[in-house]
Amino acid sequence: MACHIVRERASTVPLLKLRARPLRLALVGNPNVGKSVVFGRLTGQYVTVSNYPGTTVAVSTGRALIGAEVFDVIDTPGVNGLEGTLSEDERITEQVLATGGADLIVQVADARNIRRALMLTSQIAAFGLPTILALNMTDDLQKNGAKINVEQLSQLLGNTPVVQTAANKGKGIPDLIKKAVGMAKKN
């Protein structure tokens, strides 16, 4: 193979960023918002999903190549809050965030119940970690004729990146990946 062809091919392949350890991306959100579906889309691993409280008390982890970054993706249990008296699920998620278990947070939120999600968003912000808000189930929201102005919401949240997803269909996942890579470059 000619040298110029090797150089051309090499220029199209992203170089992996070498770190002492992979970046840790924590998926956080209320119960039943699609965190495990996003986890599966990022890692290619299936997580058993249950739709009642207290079923996932441990975290699931998987490795993902996102852009040129290697991430350890952490699927935390669904939580309703991270302050005050905490359930076992909430305590586990709070410990992941408080003890350096995550470098980046992706809050997966049900776009159909944004008020509930934003209560958790304010509690996540207290940890001071870079965060992306993934508004999931936006396809269902749009079926009902509603939409969210993500640019305005991002500004209201102090320029927190906001992404619309329908994770069960893979919609918005490339945009989420792009935002995660952009935030990783800042770390």
N, C-alpha and C positions, 0 to 999 in steps of 0.2 A: 504494500500500500504506500502511496506517495506521502511524503512528509506533510505537504500542504493539506491533504485530506485528513490526516490524523489531527493536525492543528485545528481545522474547521470543526471536526466532531468534538474535540475537547472543549472548544469555546462554547458549545451549546449545552454541555453537561454542567450543572451547578456544582461547585465545589462544596463539600461538606464543611461546616464550621466545626472545628475541633474544640471541645471544652473538656474540663476535668470530669464533668458528669453531664448527662442530658438535662436540658431544661425540663422543669416539671410544670405541667399544665393541669390545673384542677378544674374539673367540671362541677359547678355548684348550682343549685336551684331548688325550687320547691318540689315536692313530690309530683310525679306524673307529668313532667314538662318535656320529657324526651332526652334527658341527659344520657341515658344508656344508648339511645339511637345515635346521638352525636358521637359518643365513645366508639361505637361500632363503625361509623363512617370514617373516623380518624385512624383507628387502629386495625380495622378489619377483623376484630374479635367480637364475638357475640357475648352479651352479658344477659343472664337470666333476669327478666323484668317482672316485677310483681306490682300490683296496683293497690296495695293497702299498706298502712303505716307499719314500720318496724320490721319489714321483710329484708331490707338490705342494711345490715348493721356494720358490715365491713366495707372497705373500699375495694374497687377493682382497679387494676393497673394494667396498662399495655404500652407498648412502644410504637411510636409513629414517626415516619420520616415526613416532615412537613416542610416543603421547600427544600432548603439545604440544611435544615436543622433537625436534629434528633430530639424528640420529646418523649418523656415518660408522661402518659396521659392518665390522670387519676379520676375515676368516676366515684364521686362522694355520694353518700346517702342523701335522699331528698330531705330538705329542711324547711321549716316555716319561719325560723328565726335563729340568730346567732348571739343573742343577748339574753340576759336574765336566766331563769331556770330553764335548763336545756334537757331535752330528751337524750337518750343514748346516741341516736342518729345525729342529732345536732351537735353533741359534744365531740363526736368523732370528726365531723366536718370542721368545727371550730378549731380543733387541735391541728388538723392538716394546715389550715391557714395561719394559725398563730405561731407554730413552731418551725416555720421555714420549710414546710413540706411542699410548698408551691412557689414557683417563680412568676406564674401568670395564671389569672383566673378567667375562665369563660363561664359567665353566668348564663345558663340556659333558662329562658323564661317563656311562659305561655303568653303569646301575644294577645290572646283573647281575654286575659285577666292581668293587664299591665299594672293595675294598682297594687295587687298582691305582690307582683314581682318587684316593683320599685321599693316596697318596704324592705325587702331583702337586699336590694341594691345598696341602700343607704348603710346597712349593717356591714356589707362586704367592703364598702369604701373605707370603713374604719381600720381595716387591716393594712391599708396603704400599698397594696400590690397592684401592678398593672392589670386592668380588667377590660374584657370585651363583653358586651351584652348581646347575646344571641336571642333575638325574638323568634321563637319557634312557633310552628303551627300558623304561620301567616297566611297560608293557603286557605285555612278554615276561616280566618278573620276576613279575608278578601271575599270569600263566598257570601258572607253576610253584608257585603258592601262597605265595610270599614277599612281604614288603612291608618298607618302610623307614619308620621313625618320623622324619619330616622335622623335626618340632619339636625332638626330642631331638638329632638330628644337628646342627641349626642351633645349638643351645646348646653342644654339644661343640666346634663350630668357632668359638666366640666370637661367636655370634649372626650368623653369615654366613647370609644368606637362602638357603634351599634350596627348589627347585621341582621337582616331578615332571613329566616330559614324555614324550610319544611323538611326537616331532617329525614323523615320516613321516605321522602322521595329524592333526597340528595340535593334539593334546591338550597342555594345559599351556602353550601359547605365550601365550595371554592373561595367564596368571598371571606368566609370565616378563616380559612387557611391563610389567605393573603394577609388579613389583619394580624393573625398570630405570628406570621413570619416577620411582618413589619415591627411588631412589638419586641420580638426576639432580637432583632438587630439592634435595638436600643439597649438591650441587656449586655 
